Every structure is written in C-alpha cells, then in structure tokens.
Amino acid sequence: MIYSDVFLGDNKFPLLAFAIHNGNYMPPELLQNCGIDADTRLREEDPYTNGFAECFPNRIIVQTSRFAVDLNRPPEKAVYQKPEDAWGLQVRKMPIADNLYTKLLKAYADWYQIIRYQIERLLKIHSTLIILDLHSYNHRRGGPDVAPDPQTQNPDLILGRNNLPESVYPIVENLRLLLDGNPFQNIKLDCRCDIKFSGGHFSRWVNQTFGNKVLCLTIEFKKIFMDEWTGELNLPAYFQLKEIFQTAVLKWMSEITSLEKKG
C-alpha cells in the first residue's frame, strides 16, 4: 500500500536522499472514504520534492500520499483519522475499518524495515552516511490573493537539526552557509536552521537507530518554486533552485570528505 521508487545508482556516494511526502497516490479503499478534495490533498502534500531528491544518484521517493500513511509520524499517529490529526481537515467521511487500519500499519512497518535494510547495506560500504529528508511547505495560507506569510518565520530553506546532537551543528552550519544568500529569481535565498520545522519522526528514527554512523538532516523548501494553490510548477524557478541545492550539497559533501581524510 506504500509505493516507493528506489534508485541506488552509486554505492560509492555516501548520501541517500528521501522525498517521503512527495506522493499523491491514494489506495482506492481510502480514496472513496476521503473527506477532502484532490486540490486540498495536493496542497498539503510535498509535490515536486522528487526533483530535489533526483539531484543525487541514491534516492527513495514515496509515491503514496501522506493522507494514506504519514511516514514522518510515529506509528500510532501515522494514519490520519480525525481533523486534529491533519490541521483541522475532515480527512475521512467515516472511521477507517479495523482491518484496513491494521493493513496500513503493517505497510508502515514494512517500509521502515526496507529502509533499515538499505541504510545498513550502505553502511557496510561507508563508515558514515548522510541522509537528506526533503520536504516543502506552504507560505500563502491566507489564500491565493493574500500576501505571503511573513519572511521572519518563513525562510526560503529550513535546515531541521533538532533530531541531531549539537556536536554536528557546525557541519550543518557549513551547508547553511553554502545555501544562504544565493541569488534566486529576484531575491537572495534565506536559509536558516530550526525555524518553524526542525525535523519529524523519520529523521528522529534514523538518527536514534544509527547514531553517529548517520547524519539525517531535514530540509524544508518553501514553495517558492510553484503555486501552492493551483499546484502549477514554475519551471525556471524549480530548475534554478534544484541547481543551487545540488551545487551546495555536492560542495558540502566534498568538504566533509576532506575533513574526514585529514582526521
């Protein structure tokens, strides 16, 4: 019930990118019980985050909607059932049947087992591994014709490090500096840490499970590359942001490798 595209194109590259909220697919038995329309679902998903993951040879892109199973929440909260589970949205027309709920939780557990296997496999090759947990977020919640939410609490990129030990904060800061201030369209990118979003269950699970062998960093892209109300992609902005992101991460990775060699 959880569909993922797994691409492991370069075992020698010590990075694995995830887009776990990218998906829009709803299993038929959940779609017919869905209490919100397709546009609302899409607005609360993270469309096009697959493109940021595709900047790297090793990536796992989830195609199933978070409104089926949310992989960024602990199992007891992974299946939205009531409005308070999903920002006040009436996500179900009626309660999910017990047998279907059990099936969804098994799919959740199976997915995490697969991810554990893939990470362990890469750790047999690399002493340390970088994992990027890629998301996007809305900043025009007042409506399509209302001014964007204030920049003070809505940076263009957010690095969520709350699930990481403070000892690696300097490493995260190096990436932030590589991203912050880059010219983008008619602005300079504003990249900050732990503003609004600091990381969810997935990054917490990775960092707790694998300890100092893995650095799992959550990255939130403000939807400045698309129209969050219509879902329309701004291709020039999207391609530019992907290039900035890929260039910064690859430079960051080379700096980390150089430090490890010196160490």
MITORRO-817587 format. One record per residue: residue in one letter; x, y, z of N, C-alpha, C in turn. Coordinates in pm, whole numbers, plus 50000, padded with zeros to 5 digits. Layout:
aXYZXYZXYZ/...
***
This chain:
m500814987950000500005000050000500855012650000/i502155010950028503075022150018503995019549901/y503905028149802504715026649681505875036349686/s507075030949667508285039149666509105035849542/d509735046049487510715044249381512085044549445/v512815033649431514135032449493515195032849383/f516085042549391517175043749295518485043849374/l519305033749353520605032949417521645031949307/g521995043449253522825043849133524305044249157/d524725047149281526165048349306526455044649451/n526825032249474527115027649609528305034949672/k529145041049588530325048049640529985062149690/f528775066749662528365080249703527685079249839/p528245085449943527755083350080526575092250119/l525595092850033524405100950059523185093950003/l522095094550081520825088750040519755099350064/a519035103249958518015113649966516625107449969/f515755113050051514375108350065513395119650034/a512295116149965511165125249947509935117449993/i509705117050125508685108050180507275113750174/h507145126850148505825132950135505535137149991/n506335132549898506165136149758504875130749698/g504415119149747503375111549679501985117449683/n501185113249583499795117549570498845105649558/y499405093549545498555081649524497795077949651/m496485075249634495645070349743495075056749705/p495245046549789494605033649762493095035649746/p492465028249655491025030249627490155029949752/e490435020749845489595019649964489705031850055/l490815039150044490965051550119490435063450041/l490595063149910490145074349828488635076049837/q487905064949837486445065849842485945070549979/n486825069750078486475074350213487125087850247/c487735094050147488455106550171487475118250183/g487635126150288486705137150312487135150450257/i488285150950189488765163450129489005161349980/d488955172349904489095171149759490565169949720/a490775166749592492135164149542493025176449554/d492455188349531493255200649538493765203049680/t492915200549777493325202549917494395192549955/r494225180049913495255170049941496595174249883/l496565178349757497805182149690498475193849761/r497675203149809498235214949876498965211150004/e498515200450070499145196350195500205185550177/e500375180850054501465171650022502685179849981/d503765173049945505005179849906505345176749761/p504485181349667504725178049526506055183749477/y506655176549386507905180449319509145179149407/t508995174449531510215172049610511015160349553/n510365152349469511125141849399512265147749318/g512055159649261513095166049180514325169649260/f514135173749385515295176849469516035164049506/a515315153349529515955140449556516705135449434/e516175138349316516775133549192518085140649159/c518465150449239519775156749223520905147149259/f520565135849320521575126849373521335112549324/p522405104649310522255091349250521525081349338/n521545083449470520875074249562519675081449625/r518485076149599517285083149645516105073449658/i515215076749749513985069149767512835079249767/i511935077549671510845087049651509525079749674/v508775084349771507505078049805506395083749715/q505625074849653504555078949562503175078449628/t503075072249746501815071449818501625084049902/s500415089249905500115101549977500265100050127/r500665110750191500705111150337499295109650396/f498255111950313496885110450360496455095650363/a497305087050311497115072650330497885068350454/v499195070250452500065067450566501135078250570/d501295084650686502305095150700503555088950761/l504575087550678505825081150720506685090150808/n506265102450824507025111750908506395113351047/r505525103951081504925103851214505145090151277/p505125089451410505225076351475504025067851439/p504125054651450503065045751400501685048751455/e501595052351581500275054751640499595067351585/k500365075651515499795087951457499925088351305/a500365077351245500685077251103499465077251012/v498335072451061497105071950981496145082551035/y495925093050956495035103751000493615098351011/q492975101451122491615096751141490645108051176/k491115118151249490265129051294490845142251245/p490025152951242490525165951196491775170551270/e491845167851400493015172351476494295165151434/d494165154251361495345147251309495915154051185/a495115162651121495505168150990495065182650976/w495585191051065495405205751054493935209851046/g493075202351112491655205651113490865200750994/l491495193350903490805188450784489995175950815/q488815175250760487955163450776488425152850677/v489445145550717490145136750622489365124050589/r488445119750675487685107550649486185110450655/k485455104050566483995105050570483435096650684/m484125085650713483725076750822484995070350879/p484945064951000486135058851059486685047450972/i487995046150973488635035450898488355022150967/a487995012150888487734998850942488994993151007/d488794985351112489924979951187490874971851100/n490334963551010491204955150926492044963550831/l491474974550780492234983450692493284991050771/y492924995450890493885002550976495094993551006/t494834981151037495904971451063496784969550940/k496154968950826496884967350699497794979250673/l497304991250702498095003350681499295003850776/l499094999850899500194999750995501244989350958/k500804978150903501774967950857502594973350741/a501934980550649502654986550537503684996550587/y503315004150687504225013750750505445006550808/a505194996050886506284988550948507184981950843/d506584976650739507354970250631508254980350562/w507724992450539508515002850472509735006250556/y509535007850686510665011150773511694999850777/q511244987550767512184976350762513034976850635/i512394980250525513134981350398514164992450408/i513795003750468514725014950481515895011150572/r515595004150679516664999550768517664990850690/y517144981850609518004973150529518884981350433/q518284991050363519044998950266520125007250333/i519815012950448520815020950520521935011850571/e521575000550628522594991150677523484986250563/r522874984250447523664979750332524704990150292/l524295002850290525235013550255526305015450364/l525935012950489526905014350597527955003250597/k527724992750521528764982650503529844987550408/i529504997950331530445003750235531085016350290/h530295024250366530745037250416530745037250569/s531735043650627531785044650774530725054350826/t530405064450747529335073850781528495076650657/l527245080550681526305082650571525495095250598/i525305103250495524435114950502523075111050445/i522015114350518520655112150469519925125550467/l519325128950355518565141250341517085137850337/d516345143650429514905141650441514225154150384/l513765153550259513375165350183511875167750185/h511495180050217510095183950227509885197750166/s508625201750154508295215450114507155220350203/y506975233650207505915238750294505235251050234/n504005253050277503175264050227503495277150300/h503355288050227503615301150288502585311650244/r501475306850186500405315950146499065310550198/r499045307150324497865300650380496655309850388/g496865322750378495745331950380494895331450255/g495425325750147494695324950021495565329149904/p495155325649781495995328449664496165343349635/d495255351649684495335365949656495765374049778/v496215367149880496655373650003498185373650006/a498755383750072500215384750081500805372150145/p502005368450106502655356750168502835358650318/d502975347650389503245348350532504595355350555/p504775362050669505995369950693507275361850679/q508255367950615509545361350592510245357850723/t509985365450829510685363250956510545348951007/q509385342850984509155329151028509005319350912/n509345324050793509175315650674510385316850581/p511545311750624512725312350537512495304350408/d513305307250309513175300250181513625285750193/l514605283350278515035269750308515245268550458/i514825257250513514995254650656515765241650673/l516815242150751517555230150786517115225950925/g516465214250934515955209351062516945200251129/r517535205151236518615197651302518235193351444/n516965194851481516525192251617516765177851661/n516795168651564517005154551597518465150451593/l519355160351585520785157551576521495162251703/p522595155851739523385160651852524045174051818/e524235182451917524815195651893526235194751839/s526865183551859528245181951811528355183051659/v527245180151587527295180951441526705194051388/y526275202851477525725215651431526695223451342/p528005223551372528935230651283528925224951140/i528735211851127528675205850994527435210650920/v526305211350991525065216250931525215230950895/e525885238450980526075252750953526875254950825/n527805246050796528565247250671527645246350550/l526655237450554525705236350444524815248750439/r524385253450555523535265450557524245277250490/l525515278950519526265289950460526405288550309/l526475276150261526575273850117525265276950045/l524145276050116522825278450058522365292850076/d522675298550190522175311850224522785322650134/g521915331650087522385343150010522545340749861/n522305328549814522405326049671521345334049595/p521735340649485520725347649404519725337549346/f518435340549365517365331849315516225340649267/q515935339749136514925348449076515245362949112/n514395369649185514665383649218514995385649366/i515415374849433515755375849575517105369049601/k517545369849726518655361649774518085351649873/l518445339149855517875328649937518175330750085/d517145328550164517215329750309517165315450364/c518275310650416518355297050470518695297850619/r517835291850701518045292050846517785278150904/c518165276451028518015263651096516865264051196/d516065253451197515085250951303514025261851317/i513765269351211512675279051212511425272051160/k510395271251240509105265551201509115250251195/f510125244551130510245229951118511655225751160/s511725215651244513045211451291513295196551272/g512365189751206512525175451181511445167351249/g510965156951181509885148651232510345134751271/h509405125551271509675111951320510735104751236/f510695106551104511625098951020513075102251053/s513415114951056514805118551086515175114651229/r514205115651321514475111451459514765096451464/w513975088651392514185074151391515545070651332/v515905077051222517195074151158518335077251253/n518305089351311519415093451396519505085251524/q518365081351580518385073151701518775058751670/t518385053751554518665039851518520135037751485/f520725047351414522075045151362523135053651431/g522725062351521523685070151600524635078351515/n525905078551555526875087151487527355081551353/k526785070251311527125064951178526385072451067/v525295079351105524435086051007524125100151054/l524125109350960523635122950987522405124950898/c521225124650959519985126550884519485140750908/l519475148650804519105162750810517805164950736/t516845171450801515595175150736515775188450664/i515315189250541515395201750464513995205150412/e513545217050445512235222050402512435233150299/f511825231250181511835241450078510505249050083/k510555261850101509325269650088508855268549943/k507565268249921507035265949786507135278449700/i508375283349688508665295049603508935290749459/f508875277749435509105272449300507805267949235/m506675270849300505385266349248504275275149307/d503075273449253501895279849309501235269649401/e501275272149530500765262149625499255260449618/w498545270049556497095269049548496625261549423/t497325263349312496925256249190497755243649166/g498915242849232499815231549209500705233449087/e500585245049022501375247348899502845249748931/l503695242948856505125243948877505685255648796/n506555263448858507305274048789508635267848746/l508695263348623509855255448579511185262948591/p511285275648546512575282448560513025283348706/a512085286448795512435287548936512815273748992/y512095263648953512355249949000513735245248957/f514065247048831515365242748781516495250548848/q516285263448869517315271548933517545267249078/l516445264949149516575260949289517225247149302/k516875238049213517505224849215519015225949190/e519405234449096520825236049065521585241949184/i520995252049248521625258049366521785247449475/f520725239949497520735229849603521755218949574/q521745213649453522675203049418524125207749430/t524415219649379525775225049384526245226549528/a525365231949614525735233949754525975220749825/v525095211049804525245198149874526495190849828/l526765190949699527955184049649529235190549702/k529255203749710530415210649767530545207349916/w529425207249984529395203650127529935189650148/m529505180250063529965166450075531475165450052/s531975172949957533425172449930534205178150049/e533645188450114534315194050232534315184150347/i533205177050367533125166950472534145155850446/t534245151450322535195140850285536625145350311/s536915157950278538275163250301538605163550450/l537625167550532537865167950676538095153950732/e537335144150681537495130350730538865124850694/k539345128450574540675123750532541775129850618/k541595142950654542585149550738542565143750879/g541305140050922541175134251056541795120451064/
***
